[in-house]
Structures are given as structure tokens and as C-alpha cells.
């Protein structure tokens, strides 16, 4: 592995890359701090569920993985270990994104009422995209940067394109999930119409559409760096990864705030809420009323004193 001598321009780019990395993990830490109270009330103090286990996996894998990478970034490693560090950083990002994708698959599976045909198609597409990711991280060409503290490498142009393919595969997956979420939202609104009060599952779908949309934009921005940023190729990887972990964690916390089923919860049968409770650091809820949580719940009769309610009719049974 050849080395690269540092110069003034390279120093500026390394400094900028470090700042972007710190912005990403700062966002992750900040969101963790302001939402830990909700996490403690809704997850730590309740009986452990499979949805909670998935939440802890993605939440703390992202937190601990990025923390370890950040700590090691302040050490000057030998050339052979610098390459290992670079690969380890990519493994942390790929691992956390893999967990995020699993959660997105599970949530889409629940949104579509455990449609086995849909999940089979999604798994097949996911397998093809995983193959692209594996191909993209094999056979990388990089050079260490000498004369600068820490462990910094420059990858070849061919390697930049290879790494871009991994993020493009993730972008395709995110876009697919985003489209499915939007379609489910649209089909649900067609059924229930425009009401002052709308079912809780519509809020969940709207949350998901917004969160996945932000994740798609973050990944797209990182893809552009591999083609147009030169030495700063992939400099938004940490930010994109941390945003994905943050958005999915927020989505799951919102779901657990309203239903113990979390990402695996089916459409609640009866609920009221104020539209002003859509988002916020504290994930507030105003007048939320849920009769049942989970799959296959039987419809409950509405209470006239509680205000108007809307029954949910599965889209597969609706005739225009």
C-alpha cells in the first residue's frame, strides 16, 4: 500500500471530513439524550418484546459502533492497522444499515397485514441488493496519508465507484420502502376520507413516509460525494448512517408510544388524536385512545361521548 504525503489542501479536506463525522455522531448522541426518557418509559420498564429487541439492536449498535470508530480516529495507527480501521468503519456502517433495513422490512410487512407474497418479493430484491453491497466492498484500493495524526486513507477512483454502488443499493431499497409506505398511506386515505379525526395507523404511515423520505435524501447526498467530491468521497457516510439510525429509532419510539406492538403492530382498531401531536422531541400525544394493539384485533364499538371514530376497512376488501 503506497502512502500519500500531506499538503495544505489535503489538511483542509481531512479537517472537513472530521467535522462532518462529528456532526453525524453529535446528531446521534443528541437525539439519544432527548428521547431516552421516552425509551425508558416505553421500553425499559415494560415487558421485553421482539419489537423492543430490534429497537435496542439498531439503537445501540449504531451508538456503540460509531463511538468506537470515533475514539480510534484520534490514534495514529501503523499502516497495516490503518487499513483494518478503514474496513472496520465500513463494516460498522454496513452493519447498522443492515439492521435498519430489517426493521423497515418488518414495518412494511406489518403495514400490509403480513402479506407473504409482498415479503417474499422484498426479500428477493433485498438478496440481490446485498450481493451488490458485498461486491462493492471487496477488492478496495487505498493509500495511507502520511504526516498527519490519526488514520486517514485515500481510495482510488475505481474504489469510489464501487463504494457508491453499495449506497446506491441502499438508496434503491429505501426508495422502494418509501414508495410502498406512500401507497399504503394514499390507499388508506381513500378509504377513510378527509375527517377531522383520522385513525392512528394513518399517523403511523405518515410518520413512516416522512422518516423514510429524510433517509432517502441523506443517502442520495452521500452518493453524490463519491462522484463529485474527490478526496471527500464518502464523507457523508457517517451522517447518512446516523440519520438512518435516528429516524428509525424515532419511528419505533412513536409506535411504542401508541402501541406496545411497536413495528409489528397492526392497525389499531379505534383511536383519536390531535394533528398537532405529529412530531416533537418529547413525542407528545394528545387525547390518544387505543383499544387494542397487535395483529388481527377485532373491531371495537365507538363511544359516543369520546368523539367521532372511524372504523378501518382493509383496502383489499374495499370496492370503489
NORFEN-V900722 format. One line per field, one symbol per residue. ss: DSSP state (H for helix, E for strand, L for the rest). Layout:
BEGIN
ss->???
END
This chain:
BEGIN
ss->LLEEELLHHHHHHHHHHHHHHHHHHHHHHHHHHHHHHHHHHHHHLLLLLHHHHHHHHHHHHHHHHHHHHHHHLLLLLLHHHHHHHHHHHHHHHHHHHHHHHHHHHHHHHHHLLLLHHHHHHHHHHHHHHHHHHHHHHLLLLEEEEELLLLLLEEELHHHHHHHHHHHHHHHHHHHHHHHHHHHHHHHHHHHHLLLLLLLHHHHHHHHHHHHHHHHHHHHHHHHHHHHHLHHHLLLLHHHHHHHHHHHHHHHHHHHHHHLLLHHHLLLLLLLLLLHHHLLLLLLLLLLLLLLLLLLLLLLLLLLHHHLLLLLLLLHHHLLL
END
